[in-house]
Amino acid sequence: MSSVEFRKDLFADERDDNLKEIGKPTIRQDILGHVTGRTPFYDDHQFDGLLHMRAVRSPHHHAQIRGIDTSAAERMPGVRRVLTAKDVPNNLNTLLSLINFGRDDEPLCAHDKVRFMGETVAWVIADTERQARDAVAAVRVDYNVLPHVLDVEEALQPNAPVVNEVYPNNTFDYNGKYDHQKLRFGDVNKAFAEADHIVEAEYQMSPIEQAPIETCGAIAAPETNDRFVCYTNTQALFFSLGTTSKLLDIASSRLHFIGGTAGGGFGGKVDSIVEPTAVLGAMLTGRPVRFAWDREEEMQVGAPRGGERWRIKDGVMNDGRIIAREFTGFFDSGAYVRLSSYAIVKCTGHIPGPYTIPNVASNIYCVVTNRTPATAMRGFGITAADFAIECHMDRVAETVGMNPIELRILNAYRDGDMKAHRRPAKNTALIECCQVAAGKAAWPISADAAAQSSKVGGGVGERGVIPASVTDEDGKIGDRRAGRSEGTSPSRRGTGKVAAGTRVEAKTEAHMQDPDMALEADRIGHRMGSASTAPPAPAPAATPAPPAPAPVAATPSHPQPTAPVPPAPQVQPSAPVPTPPPAAPEPYQPEQPFQRGLNRPGTSRFTSGFRRR
Amino acid sequence: MTIHKGRGFACINYPIGMNLGGDPSQALVHSTPDGKFMVALSSIDLGQGMKSVTRQIASETLGVPVEDVYVDTADSDTGPHCMGSFASRGTHRVGNAVIRAAAEARKQMLDAAAEELEVNATDLETDGAGSIHVKGAPSRSITVADTAIAAQFKQGRTLSGRGIFLIPPSDVDGETGEMTPVTCFAHAALVVDLEVDDETGEVEVKEINSAYEVGRALNPKLVEQQLIGGAWMGVSHALYETTEPTYPERDHRPVDFNTYLMPGPAEVVPHNLAILERPAEDAPYGGKGPGEMCANPVLPAVANAVYNAVGVRCDRLPITPEKVLRGIRENGGARPQGTPS
């Protein structure tokens, strides 16, 4: 059995618990439709005369396309049209061009060569899905198979095959200068020399499928007014609309995208492939077209969580303090960069995990290989790094012979500590989570560890400042392929120095457009930050000034929560329940059950759609 | 054969919203003729409860019953722009946009009520139950419905609001990695208890005890569902799932749920959750997004527990029986590490 408790006693002074609706277990408005099968998903929009589109896919990891013969397929029964790359108006894109990040590197349909097994080389549009599948098998593609590379570190070798000519070094280019993203904070090499122990290990995350129940798909149809409607299960409506607009070279105002309810996503529905494909089919046939992945495509062609390889090197003192941590990371982006380049920057901002470590360095590579492109998945850019960091914390604990939870509390970041990306930590709660989890599991921790607090002792002395940092210019774009770069880890020989305290002004949220849009100060629900000037603000509103205990291994004098924390009472909504009870909807009773399926060739009899004429 | 018990720990933090900002979301709120409120978004409900959370936020901000609020996702013709549902940005970005739109609509609503009651709008408050009354004088009141009718059919006033939330885009330094990644972080720590069979290498997770800090549980039931489901996914990632079992080679690729392994309902692990709430300054009612981060600590905690049980470090995911067994053989047998302390 599982159980839930709400620890309202913790951070109670920073929170208003008298809100009327927030904090209530209100039942979802859409749940009745979900559990009775009445919620319409994209695939329920079954137009009359709907055509079905299927892709012809590469059987090779890497091959030149010498020619495509579609003539046999075009003569197959029910086939309306066979499309190839030349039918795509603007056949080159990168997803993040919508935020101006990276170069266009990916065609919607391969033309000169295929770069991963399963890449699209043509499409067939037919009256039924069966006919489309049969015709796909009849498309003849003449390939000249090329050498491929699948391992991230092999792809960095000077003689590795070039996967994608847009990134001729098999790496994404960062900041126009390096083949990796750097993080430099303090001087790790000096600290390694001073450390009592060095702990090193390598970790590997393998590709994982997002596995939504509903696979990626879209149905597009010509609308009146010279527009196209597209029903889709995208996770990002305007992302998909913008990508479609660019690939098909069509004004975004001519696209009408409808979605909003998806059968799971987990990151696998941001890549915006099915939408431009379906709209292209509708544009070229003038008919409604459905393009949806089957389960095999979802698993092997749809982008998974990427493989990531991590090496961590820690410098540790006998008392458990980590004084230096170095990362070398390789993200396997597959044949096209998509979002991996972004995830690396996100990960760089996350390093070294939720710990205050005075010397940190990392090199992270976005490596292009002959693999299904990787994309977002729950915890994107973070999950694999956290796996590595937290396994490594246990290795460190074993090395110094320390309770692993106490080790984490000792090194945990606190309010006011300087993080490696040069911004102070605030609103931290790692220590409290460690204490509560230990208490729930009856995992004993010392009284000292149990007395620590995220709010106390942070930002004191060295903890709050940006140290002088050693930099280097290793790994300039192209150096590695030319044989001029040796290792991949952060340099052992610094060539530059950034003075202590160097940082630029942090960005905050955009200015409020109109004062009427601001919530009244006494209704924001908490007492964090300067915006709140509610009269009964007891303690200091912003970061609490620490009583300045000694740095790191501090022992704040006043005990806060003690070790096995007594379970707090279950949450009870505090405010009185609003008077009019929810107008309880009548239980769902279908008038004519089991009659909503369509019985058409190419359509599942169990489709729960409605028909549109 | 022996069953070895093992226990592992891990803790994490997680950034909320798109790294480096630049990911706006917008919302529009308007009243129907009789004072029900419609929230128009182009944000996506993936099953995580986007519609429900934004509905509760709009209700709280407007000060009207949640039953009187409807959320519409997602039509590009009627819903204003939203970057999308990813990067744990939904609750934070869209929630803030909804607060602003609802706050503006509330301002119009109170102005209209003030005109009807012949008082100052600043002297009015909502009871969250469908009425607006003078502070300290509950009998001097008007219903939201009457206010909406008066506003739209007598005063010529629209009860509507616009909202947008944006963290302006910023850059990362190429030499030092300096950046302003996100504005708030969620936290978690958990303990995994499991058993390892040293004959088969099979790992069975028996219990999870956890603490998740989510800023504010905007809807405690939705949070609970996310955390239980996320931990399940974490166990699945740790022990079962991969599209490429022989990575980096591409052999034996699974193509369906017969060959792509996932735990079934029988493997949902008993999970004792503690939920902590430390509100984030710029988050809607302090709430951070719990959805993504909740799977993360499970993976390393399982790996650490396997080591604790049999002395095998599984540094390559997933932790299959084969890897565990090979590790045990390499060590010349299981090496239980004893109860951690």
Interface residues (C-beta under 8 A of the other chain):
Chain A: M1 S2 S3 V4 E5 F6 R7 K8 L10 F11 E14 R15 L19 K20 E21 I22 G23 K24 P25 T26 I27 R28 Q29 D30 H34 H61 I99 M117 L150 D151 V152 Y174 N175 G176 K177 Y178 Q181 K182 L183 R184 F185 A201 E202 Y203 Q204 M205 S206 P207 I208 E209 A211 T234 Q235 A236 L237 F238 F239 L241 L255 H256 F257 I258 G259 G260 T261 A262 G263 G264 G265 F266 G267 K269 V270 R295 E296 M299 Q300 P304 G307 D332 Y342 V345 K346 T348 G349 H350 I351 G353 P354 S362 T369 R371 T372 A376 R378 G379 F380 G381 I382 T383 D386 F387 A388 I389 E390 C391 M393 D394 R395 N403 P404 I405 R408 A412 Y413 A420 H421 R422 R423 K426 N427 T428 A429 L430 E432 C433 C434 Q435 V436 A437 A438 K440 A441 W443 P444 S469 T471 G496 V498 T502 R503 V504 A506 K507 T508 E509 A510 M512 Q513 D514 D516 M517 A518 L519 E520 R523 I524 G525 H526 R527 M528 G529 A531 P567 V571 A575 P578 T579 P580 P582 A583
Chain B: R7 G8 F9 A10 C11 I12 N13 Y14 P15 N19 L20 G21 G22 D23 L41 S42 S43 I44 D45 L46 G47 G49 K51 S52 R55 Q56 I57 S59 E60 T61 G63 P65 V66 E67 Y70 V71 D72 T73 A74 D75 S76 D77 G79 H81 C82 M83 G84 S85 F86 A87 I99 R100 A101 A103 E104 K107 D127 G128 A129 G130 G161 R162 G163 I164 F165 L166 I167 P168 P169 S170 V172 D173 G174 E175 T176 G177 E178 M179 T180 P181 V182 T183 C184 F185 H187 A188 A189 L190 V191 D193 N209 S210 A211 Y212 E213 R216 A217 L218 N219 P220 K221 L222 E224 I228 G230 M233 H237 E241 T242 T243 E244 P245 Y247 P248 E249 R250 R253 P254 V255 D256 F257 Y260 M262 P270 H271 N272 L273 A274 I275 L276 E277 R278 P279 A280 E281 D282 Y285 G286 G287 G291 E292 M293 A295 N296 P297 L299 P300 A301 A303 N304 Y307 R313 D315 R316 L317 P318 P340 S341
